[in-house]
Amino acid sequence: MPLFNLTVKHGRTLEEARSQLDKAVEQVRNQLGLMVQRVEWSASRDAVRLSGTGFEVGMRVDAEAVHVSADLPALAGLLRGPLEAGLKRIVQQTFQKRLP
């Protein structure tokens, strides 16, 4: 059972949301560096699973929102809080539209 769930409305077309999902994955990979050992995309590129030692993060977009779930059993100590905060920040910055 995931220890962390987040849903953010994106207000974009599904194609735009897929593009933003790709950007979010790159930001997560940059933030976590070598901790991310595997990235598996769905055939339609609307869902992705990132995994490494002690964690698994699933991200998917639909017509209305981006959904993130993370299972962080081995990171229950010091790294869990910063990882959750980082994921939340990346998803919100990537998907929420800013007012002009």
N, CA, C and O of each residue as an XYZ file, in Angstrom:
400
protein
N       0.832     -1.172      0.000
C       0.000      0.000      0.000
C       0.885      1.248      0.000
O       1.810      1.350      0.806
N       0.607      2.199     -0.901
C       1.446      3.390     -0.979
C       1.402      4.196      0.310
O       0.370      4.283      0.975
N       2.512      4.765      0.638
C       2.592      5.607      1.813
C       2.351      7.069      1.478
O       2.178      7.898      2.372
N       2.340      7.386      0.186
C       2.220      8.767     -0.242
C       1.365      8.802     -1.497
O       1.656      8.093     -2.461
N       0.319      9.614     -1.502
C      -0.537      9.798     -2.671
C      -0.738     11.280     -2.902
O      -0.878     12.057     -1.957
N      -0.751     11.668     -4.173
C      -0.959     13.060     -4.532
C      -1.704     13.100     -5.852
O      -1.360     12.371     -6.782
N      -2.723     13.945     -5.945
C      -3.438     14.183     -7.190
C      -3.508     15.684     -7.404
O      -3.887     16.437     -6.507
N      -3.133     16.112     -8.617
C      -3.142     17.528     -8.958
C      -3.864     17.689    -10.289
O      -3.513     17.034    -11.270
N      -4.875     18.560    -10.327
C      -5.559     18.852    -11.593
C      -4.595     19.627    -12.485
O      -3.921     20.552    -12.032
N      -4.537     19.236    -13.769
C      -3.568     19.881    -14.646
C      -4.166     20.887    -15.615
O      -3.429     21.754    -16.084
N      -5.447     20.831    -15.948
C      -6.070     21.813    -16.826
C      -5.467     21.872    -18.210
O      -5.399     22.944    -18.812
N      -5.029     20.736    -18.724
C      -4.370     20.662    -20.025
C      -5.024     19.567    -20.856
O      -5.833     18.787    -20.355
N      -4.662     19.521    -22.127
C      -5.079     18.381    -22.934
C      -4.277     17.169    -22.476
O      -3.246     17.308    -21.818
N      -4.753     15.994    -22.825
C      -4.027     14.783    -22.434
C      -2.637     14.761    -23.057
O      -1.680     14.326    -22.416
N      -2.513     15.219    -24.286
C      -1.197     15.247    -24.938
C      -0.243     16.202    -24.209
O       0.926     15.875    -24.003
N      -0.738     17.368    -23.823
C       0.093     18.311    -23.059
C       0.468     17.715    -21.705
O       1.594     17.881    -21.236
N      -0.479     17.024    -21.085
C      -0.199     16.409    -19.786
C       0.866     15.332    -19.915
O       1.717     15.196    -19.036
N       0.830     14.568    -20.994
C       1.876     13.555    -21.224
C       3.242     14.213    -21.343
O       4.228     13.718    -20.796
N       3.295     15.321    -22.055
C       4.559     16.050    -22.211
C       5.061     16.557    -20.855
O       6.254     16.483    -20.558
N       4.146     17.067    -20.045
C       4.521     17.533    -18.710
C       4.965     16.375    -17.825
O       5.862     16.536    -16.998
N       4.344     15.211    -17.992
C       4.749     14.032    -17.225
C       6.201     13.685    -17.539
O       6.974     13.358    -16.638
N       6.569     13.756    -18.804
C       7.951     13.496    -19.201
C       8.899     14.488    -18.517
O       9.971     14.105    -18.049
N       8.502     15.749    -18.463
C       9.329     16.762    -17.797
C       9.448     16.480    -16.302
O      10.524     16.626    -15.721
N       8.345     16.077    -15.686
C       8.369     15.770    -14.255
C       9.296     14.595    -13.964
O      10.037     14.615    -12.981
N       9.257     13.571    -14.815
C      10.130     12.403    -14.631
C      11.589     12.820    -14.729
O      12.417     12.364    -13.940
N      11.914     13.674    -15.683
C      13.298     14.142    -15.805
C      13.732     14.920    -14.569
O      14.871     14.793    -14.121
N      12.836     15.717    -14.021
C      13.176     16.464    -12.807
C      13.390     15.524    -11.619
O      14.303     15.723    -10.817
N      12.537     14.498    -11.516
C      12.719     13.518    -10.434
C      14.049     12.805    -10.601
O      14.785     12.622     -9.631
N      14.358     12.403    -11.823
C      15.641     11.724    -12.070
C      16.807     12.631    -11.738
O      17.806     12.174    -11.184
N      16.698     13.912    -12.067
C      17.770     14.854    -11.729
C      17.897     15.026    -10.224
O      19.007     15.113     -9.699
N      16.770     15.076     -9.531
C      16.787     15.277     -8.079
C      17.325     14.050     -7.354
O      18.095     14.180     -6.402
N      16.928     12.863     -7.796
C      17.316     11.640     -7.092
C      18.581     10.999     -7.645
O      19.143     10.099     -7.021
N      19.030     11.447     -8.794
C      20.268     10.951     -9.363
C      20.323      9.443     -9.506
O      19.429      8.832    -10.092
N      21.365      8.851     -8.974
C      21.597      7.415     -9.125
C      20.637      6.551     -8.312
O      20.621      5.330     -8.467
N      19.836      7.176     -7.446
C      18.860      6.393     -6.680
C      17.809      5.776     -7.606
O      17.292      4.696     -7.321
N      17.490      6.458     -8.718
C      16.512      5.930     -9.681
C      17.225      4.922    -10.560
O      18.059      5.280    -11.392
N      16.887      3.661    -10.366
C      17.554      2.590    -11.100
C      16.765      2.124    -12.320
O      17.338      1.555    -13.249
N      15.453      2.363    -12.325
C      14.631      1.885    -13.429
C      13.473      2.850    -13.666
O      12.834      3.324    -12.726
N      13.217      3.130    -14.948
C      12.078      3.944    -15.367
C      11.341      3.142    -16.426
O      11.902      2.813    -17.471
N      10.088      2.832    -16.153
C       9.279      2.023    -17.073
C       8.043      2.806    -17.487
O       7.189      3.115    -16.655
N       7.948      3.127    -18.779
C       6.823      3.872    -19.327
C       5.770      2.919    -19.860
O       6.093      1.833    -20.341
N       4.501      3.327    -19.774
C       3.424      2.585    -20.425
C       3.526      2.830    -21.928
O       4.169      3.785    -22.364
N       2.898      1.975    -22.710
C       2.946      2.110    -24.173
C       2.380      3.450    -24.629
O       2.866      4.024    -25.604
N       1.373      3.949    -23.948
C       0.745      5.213    -24.336
C       1.451      6.438    -23.737
O       1.082      7.574    -24.036
N       2.446      6.210    -22.906
C       3.239      7.258    -22.253
C       2.403      8.165    -21.347
O       2.728      9.333    -21.132
N       1.314      7.591    -20.821
C       0.521      8.361    -19.865
C       0.725      7.845    -18.441
O       0.073      8.314    -17.508
N       1.621      6.890    -18.280
C       1.952      6.363    -16.954
C       3.406      5.927    -16.941
O       3.953      5.492    -17.954
N       4.023      6.054    -15.769
C       5.430      5.692    -15.622
C       5.658      5.186    -14.205
O       5.001      5.619    -13.259
N       6.589      4.273    -14.081
C       6.980      3.751    -12.770
C       8.484      3.955    -12.635
O       9.265      3.507    -13.475
N       8.876      4.642    -11.558
C      10.287      4.845    -11.251
C      10.597      4.024    -10.023
O       9.837      4.039     -9.055
N      11.715      3.301    -10.052
C      12.050      2.491     -8.890
C      13.543      2.498     -8.641
O      14.357      2.763     -9.525
N      13.857      2.197     -7.405
C      15.234      2.107     -6.971
C      15.261      1.347     -5.663
O      14.231      0.857     -5.202
N      16.415      1.249     -5.074
C      16.529      0.529     -3.821
C      15.695      1.219     -2.752
O      15.981      2.349     -2.356
N      14.671      0.531     -2.295
C      13.864      1.032     -1.196
C      12.712      1.938     -1.561
O      12.076      2.492     -0.664
N      12.409      2.119     -2.846
C      11.269      2.950     -3.184
C      10.727      2.603     -4.571
O      11.422      2.038     -5.415
N       9.473      2.959     -4.769
C       8.813      2.841     -6.060
C       7.812      3.979     -6.164
O       7.021      4.206     -5.249
N       7.848      4.696     -7.287
C       6.955      5.823     -7.511
C       6.201      5.580     -8.806
O       6.804      5.301     -9.842
N       4.889      5.686     -8.744
C       4.059      5.586     -9.932
C       3.448      6.938    -10.226
O       2.945      7.610     -9.325
N       3.493      7.340    -11.492
C       2.904      8.606    -11.913
C       2.080      8.334    -13.161
O       2.518      7.620    -14.063
N       0.863      8.918    -13.209
C       0.046      8.758    -14.404
C      -0.802      9.999    -14.595
O      -1.142     10.694    -13.638
N      -1.137     10.266    -15.850
C      -2.019     11.379    -16.167
C      -3.282     10.835    -16.808
O      -3.257      9.822    -17.507
N      -4.382     11.520    -16.560
C      -5.624     11.241    -17.261
C      -6.126     12.578    -17.798
O      -5.394     13.568    -17.783
N      -7.347     12.611    -18.264
C      -7.876     13.826    -18.892
C      -7.947     15.023    -17.944
O      -8.002     16.164    -18.402
N      -7.945     14.783    -16.637
C      -8.123     15.879    -15.697
C      -6.970     16.119    -14.730
O      -6.754     17.251    -14.297
N      -6.229     15.068    -14.385
C      -5.261     15.213    -13.297
C      -4.035     14.331    -13.496
O      -4.020     13.415    -14.318
N      -3.016     14.645    -12.715
C      -1.851     13.778    -12.595
C      -1.955     13.125    -11.225
O      -2.283     13.777    -10.234
N      -1.671     11.828    -11.186
C      -1.775     11.048     -9.953
C      -0.401     10.471     -9.642
O       0.248      9.883    -10.507
N       0.028     10.644     -8.413
C       1.321     10.137     -7.969
C       1.094      9.258     -6.748
O       0.393      9.645     -5.812
N       1.692      8.075     -6.766
C       1.680      7.235     -5.568
C       3.094      6.718     -5.374
O       3.774      6.348     -6.331
N       3.522      6.699     -4.133
C       4.883      6.276     -3.830
C       4.867      5.288     -2.677
O       4.184      5.487     -1.673
N       5.619      4.241     -2.842
C       5.824      3.258     -1.786
C       7.274      3.417     -1.346
O       8.199      3.164     -2.118
N       7.461      3.831     -0.116
C       8.787      4.187      0.381
C       9.164      3.386      1.627
O       9.632      3.974      2.602
N       8.977      2.066      1.627
C       9.180      1.314      2.873
C      10.592      1.399      3.432
O      10.760      1.505      4.647
N      11.596      1.354      2.590
C      12.968      1.383      3.088
C      13.431      2.802      3.403
O      14.476      3.006      4.020
N      12.635      3.777      2.968
C      13.010      5.165      3.199
C      12.159      5.792      4.289
O      11.956      7.006      4.302
N      11.669      4.984      5.188
C      10.758      5.474      6.217
C      11.439      6.424      7.190
O      10.759      7.128      7.937
N      12.737      6.459      7.197
C      13.460      7.318      8.136
C      13.679      8.718      7.598
O      12.729      9.404      7.219
N      14.911      9.132      7.567
C      15.267     10.503      7.256
C      14.952     10.941      5.828
O      14.661     12.117      5.607
N      14.999     10.037      4.857
C      14.818     10.433      3.464
C      13.363     10.539      3.039
O      13.066     11.167      2.022
N      12.467      9.952      3.779
C      11.070      9.919      3.349
C      10.474     11.324      3.240
O       9.872     11.658      2.220
N      10.630     12.132      4.256
C      10.058     13.483      4.247
C      10.573     14.333      3.097
O       9.769     14.920      2.372
N      11.888     14.422      2.903
C      12.402     15.212      1.786
C      11.983     14.657      0.421
O      11.745     15.430     -0.507
N      11.890     13.336      0.286
C      11.465     12.753     -0.980
C      10.012     13.109     -1.275
O       9.683     13.494     -2.397
N       9.148     12.985     -0.281
C       7.738     13.351     -0.465
C       7.608     14.832     -0.823
O       6.869     15.186     -1.742
N       8.315     15.688     -0.108
C       8.252     17.123     -0.374
C       8.765     17.445     -1.772
O       8.197     18.284     -2.471
N       9.836     16.778     -2.175
C      10.392     16.997     -3.506
C       9.440     16.560     -4.602
O       9.270     17.273     -5.591
N       8.812     15.391     -4.443
C       7.837     14.920     -5.431
C       6.669     15.887     -5.545
O       6.239     16.232     -6.645
N       6.168     16.314     -4.410
C       5.035     17.242     -4.404
C       5.397     18.540     -5.115
O       4.624     19.033     -5.936
N       6.564     19.095     -4.807
C       7.009     20.333     -5.429
C       7.152     20.186     -6.933
O       6.688     21.043     -7.685
N       7.790     19.107     -7.382
C       7.995     18.874     -8.810
C       6.660     18.761     -9.532
O       6.463     19.390    -10.572
N       5.751     17.973     -8.996
C       4.455     17.776     -9.654
C       3.672     19.083     -9.700
O       3.105     19.426    -10.738
N       3.634     19.805     -8.606
C       2.890     21.056     -8.601
C       3.497     22.087     -9.540
O       2.764     22.769    -10.256
N       4.807     22.214     -9.554
C       5.460     23.186    -10.426
C       5.306     22.803    -11.891
O       5.166     23.677    -12.746
N       5.329     21.515    -12.189
C       5.265     21.076    -13.570
C       3.860     21.142    -14.140
O       3.683     21.478    -15.311
N       2.858     20.826    -13.330
C       1.510     20.673    -13.861
C       0.569     21.835    -13.600
O      -0.337     22.055    -14.404
N       0.728     22.576    -12.545
C      -0.220     23.652    -12.284
C       0.099     24.839    -13.165
O       1.229     25.326    -13.198
N      -0.910     25.293    -13.872
C      -0.740     26.431    -14.761
C      -0.576     27.711    -13.943
O      -1.240     27.918    -12.928
N       0.305     28.534    -14.409
C       0.517     29.807    -13.750
C      -0.299     30.885    -14.457
O      -0.483     30.843    -15.674
N      -0.779     31.838    -13.688
C      -1.528     32.948    -14.288
C      -0.548     33.872    -15.005
O       0.552     34.117    -14.510
N      -0.947     34.389    -16.180
C      -0.047     35.293    -16.921
C       0.121     36.630    -16.246
O       0.845     37.489    -16.749
